[in-house]
Each structure stands twice: as C-alpha cells, then as structure tokens.
C-alpha cells in the first residue's frame, strides 16, 4: 500500500517513509520502520531451527493490516 500511495514501486518501506513524510505522522513513521525491521528479522529471515511465535506473527499481521487500511483511507485508494 505504501508503494501504491507514494508512487515508489520498487522502494522499501524505510525509503518510502523517508522520502514521503506525509504518509504517516511523526513519530509513527520511525515506529513503522522498527516494526518492519522486527518483521524482517524475526519472520522473513528466520534462523534455521527457530520458529516465529504465533502471538508475534498475529501482532505483525494485525499491524500491517491496520497500516494498509489507514493509508488506503487517507489517500482514497479503492
């Protein structure tokens, strides 16, 4: 959703948040970067033999859904 509303089709979330300060209010932008970093380290690049916990996975999915909903409403994306 961040790529869609920013027009940066290949940028990472961190790059988008730095370039487009109007997407989310500060300090939520830096909070989103930290959430994305956590998700990347703990879920996308899981160390072999380590499994993400269900509660953290559900938290991350819920946060991602909330941010996507916020951006779609703020920028009238349908």
C-alpha positions as CSV (number, residue, x, y, z in Angstrom):
1,X,0.0,0.0,0.0
2,X,2.9,2.4,0.8
3,X,4.3,1.8,-2.6
4,X,0.9,2.5,-4.3
5,X,0.2,5.7,-2.5
6,X,3.8,7.0,-2.8
7,X,4.3,6.0,-6.4
8,X,7.6,4.4,-5.5
9,X,7.1,0.9,-6.9
10,X,10.5,-0.5,-6.0
11,X,11.3,1.3,-2.8
12,X,11.5,-0.3,0.6
13,X,9.1,0.8,3.3
14,X,12.0,2.6,5.1
15,X,12.9,4.5,1.9
16,X,9.3,5.4,1.3
17,X,8.8,6.8,4.8
18,X,12.0,8.9,4.5
19,X,11.0,10.3,1.1
20,X,7.3,10.9,1.8
21,X,6.9,12.4,5.2
22,X,3.2,12.9,4.6
23,X,2.3,9.2,4.7
24,X,2.1,8.9,8.5
25,X,2.5,11.4,11.3
26,X,5.8,11.5,13.2
27,X,6.9,9.6,15.3
28,X,4.8,6.8,13.9
29,X,7.0,6.8,10.8
30,X,10.0,5.7,12.8
31,X,7.8,3.2,14.7
32,X,6.7,1.6,11.4
33,X,10.4,1.3,10.3
34,X,11.1,-0.5,13.6
35,X,8.1,-2.8,13.2
36,X,9.2,-3.6,9.6
37,X,12.7,-4.3,10.8
38,X,11.4,-6.7,13.5
39,X,9.2,-8.5,11.0
40,X,12.1,-8.8,8.6
41,X,14.5,-10.2,11.2
42,X,12.1,-12.4,13.1
43,X,9.8,-13.7,10.3
44,X,11.2,-13.2,6.8
45,X,14.8,-14.2,7.6
46,X,14.2,-16.8,10.3
47,X,17.3,-18.5,11.6
48,X,17.2,-22.2,10.8
49,X,15.7,-24.2,13.7
50,X,13.9,-21.2,15.1
51,X,10.2,-20.7,14.6
52,X,8.3,-17.4,15.0
53,X,5.8,-17.4,17.8
54,X,2.1,-17.3,16.8
55,X,1.3,-14.3,19.0
56,X,4.1,-12.2,17.4
57,X,3.0,-13.3,13.9
58,X,-0.6,-12.3,14.6
59,X,0.5,-9.0,16.1
60,X,2.6,-8.2,12.9
61,X,-0.2,-9.2,10.6
62,X,-2.7,-7.1,12.5
63,X,-0.4,-4.0,12.5
64,X,0.2,-4.4,8.7
65,X,-3.5,-4.6,8.1
66,X,-4.1,-1.5,10.2
67,X,-1.5,0.5,8.4
68,X,-2.7,-0.6,5.0
69,X,-6.3,0.4,5.9
70,X,-5.1,3.7,7.3
71,X,-3.2,4.5,4.1
72,X,-6.0,3.4,1.8
73,X,-8.5,5.7,3.6
74,X,-6.1,8.6,3.9
75,X,-5.3,8.6,0.2
76,X,-8.7,7.4,-1.0
77,X,-7.4,4.2,-2.6
78,X,-10.1,1.8,-3.6
